[in-house]
Amino acid sequence: MITVKCFARYRPLLGFDELSLPLVPTLGDLLAEARFVALPPDALLAVNQTFADRSAALADGDEVALMPPVSGG
């Protein structure tokens, strides 16, 4: 199993704060699932608190975070 956490505006957009899901091979495979169709392409992605891209491999027990991009001023 993996844990997927949503932050900020992605919580209402995707409809959850945290989910436990079956393991899939990569982050891209996970995000290809229908429940993530509303996730914008510029979302920041992290696996185990390290920024990752969609090719990142996943392992049992991993934590995936989905975060909106940040801007500064």
VEXPA-164360 format. One line per field, with one value per residue: residue number from 1; chain; x, y, z of N, C-alpha, C in turn. Coordinates in steps of 0.05 Angstrom, whole numbers, plus 5000, padded with zeros to 4 digits. Layout:
REM VEXPA-164360
num	[NUM|...]
chaine	[A|...]
n.xx	[X|...]
n.yy	[Y|...]
n.zz	[Z|...]
ca.xx	[X|...]
ca.yy	[Y|...]
ca.zz	[Z|...]
c.xx	[X|...]
c.yy	[Y|...]
c.zz	[Z|...]
This chain:
REM VEXPA-164360
num	[1|2|3|4|5|6|7|8|9|10|11|12|13|14|15|16|17|18|19|20|21|22|23|24|25|26|27|28|29|30|31|32|33|34|35|36|37|38|39|40|41|42|43|44|45|46|47|48|49|50|51|52|53|54|55|56|57|58|59|60|61|62|63|64|65|66|67|68|69|70|71|72|73]
chaine	[A|A|A|A|A|A|A|A|A|A|A|A|A|A|A|A|A|A|A|A|A|A|A|A|A|A|A|A|A|A|A|A|A|A|A|A|A|A|A|A|A|A|A|A|A|A|A|A|A|A|A|A|A|A|A|A|A|A|A|A|A|A|A|A|A|A|A|A|A|A|A|A|A]
n.xx	[5017|5007|5009|4973|4975|4940|4949|4932|4896|4886|4860|4801|4794|4808|4781|4796|4837|4875|4893|4896|4925|4929|4994|5028|5071|5098|5099|5075|5040|5005|4982|4955|4908|4836|4816|4852|4847|4834|4878|4924|4974|5019|5028|5063|5101|5117|5155|5160|5175|5211|5221|5195|5190|5143|5163|5183|5197|5154|5148|5126|5093|5108|5100|5063|5059|5017|5021|5003|5036|5081|5086|5125|5137]
n.yy	[4976|5046|5113|5170|5239|5300|5370|5438|5473|5427|5390|5399|5397|5345|5316|5290|5284|5248|5184|5113|5070|5015|4989|5014|5012|5063|5134|5161|5121|5118|5169|5167|5143|5148|5178|5220|5255|5309|5334|5385|5394|5420|5408|5399|5344|5294|5241|5206|5253|5278|5316|5293|5265|5243|5194|5169|5112|5072|5043|4993|5021|5074|5146|5191|5258|5310|5373|5442|5487|5537|5608|5666|5731]
n.zz	[5000|4989|5013|4997|4999|4999|4990|5008|4959|4929|4960|4963|4908|4891|4927|4975|5034|5051|5027|5026|4981|4934|4915|4858|4799|4785|4798|4757|4738|4780|4780|4732|4742|4744|4788|4794|4752|4752|4772|4763|4710|4728|4780|4842|4860|4907|4936|4993|5020|4985|4928|4866|4799|4749|4733|4776|4815|4856|4921|4968|5023|5014|5016|4982|4961|4940|4916|4906|4860|4885|4894|4897|4923]
ca.xx	[5000|5019|4992|4973|4965|4935|4953|4920|4872|4882|4842|4774|4794|4809|4760|4807|4861|4894|4883|4914|4919|4947|5019|5031|5099|5110|5082|5058|5018|4986|4968|4939|4882|4814|4812|4871|4844|4832|4904|4937|5000|5041|5028|5088|5099|5138|5154|5175|5184|5231|5208|5198|5174|5124|5177|5194|5187|5142|5151|5106|5097|5115|5081|5062|5047|5009|5020|5002|5061|5082|5097|5135|5134]
ca.yy	[5000|5072|5134|5194|5262|5325|5394|5463|5472|5401|5374|5400|5391|5316|5304|5275|5294|5226|5158|5089|5057|4993|4996|5014|5014|5089|5157|5166|5101|5126|5193|5160|5133|5167|5196|5242|5268|5338|5344|5401|5384|5434|5400|5390|5317|5285|5214|5205|5281|5287|5321|5272|5268|5221|5169|5158|5086|5070|5019|4989|5039|5101|5168|5210|5284|5326|5401|5462|5503|5560|5631|5685|5759]
ca.zz	[5000|4990|5023|4981|5014|4983|5005|4999|4941|4918|4977|4952|4879|4887|4945|4998|5048|5052|5018|5024|4955|4927|4902|4829|4794|4785|4805|4733|4737|4801|4771|4709|4751|4740|4811|4793|4726|4757|4781|4742|4702|4742|4809|4854|4869|4925|4946|5018|5026|4966|4903|4846|4775|4744|4728|4801|4823|4882|4936|4989|5046|5006|5019|4959|4967|4917|4925|4885|4858|4902|4881|4917|4914]
c.xx	[5018|4999|4995|4960|4962|4938|4939|4896|4867|4863|4813|4773|4793|4790|4771|4831|4883|4880|4904|4905|4938|4972|5017|5061|5112|5089|5064|5035|4997|4969|4951|4911|4861|4811|4830|4868|4844|4858|4918|4965|5023|5042|5056|5083|5122|5133|5172|5189|5207|5217|5215|5183|5158|5137|5187|5181|5175|5146|5130|5113|5104|5092|5084|5048|5041|5004|5018|5029|5059|5094|5106|5132|5154]
c.yy	[5025|5092|5159|5217|5286|5349|5418|5459|5445|5383|5375|5392|5360|5302|5287|5290|5273|5200|5137|5074|5034|5003|4994|5019|5042|5111|5163|5146|5108|5149|5189|5150|5156|5186|5220|5258|5299|5350|5360|5390|5397|5428|5392|5362|5309|5256|5213|5232|5290|5292|5300|5278|5243|5194|5156|5131|5088|5043|5017|5007|5067|5120|5186|5235|5298|5354|5420|5477|5528|5584|5650|5713|5777]
c.zz	[5000|5001|5005|4997|4995|5001|4992|4981|4928|4934|4966|4922|4875|4906|4967|5009|5046|5044|5020|4999|4950|4912|4872|4824|4796|4793|4781|4731|4757|4791|4746|4716|4749|4763|4810|4768|4730|4766|4759|4735|4716|4771|4817|4865|4886|4933|4971|5024|5009|4940|4882|4821|4770|4739|4753|4808|4851|4895|4958|5013|5039|5012|4996|4967|4941|4926|4902|4884|4876|4887|4903|4906|4928]
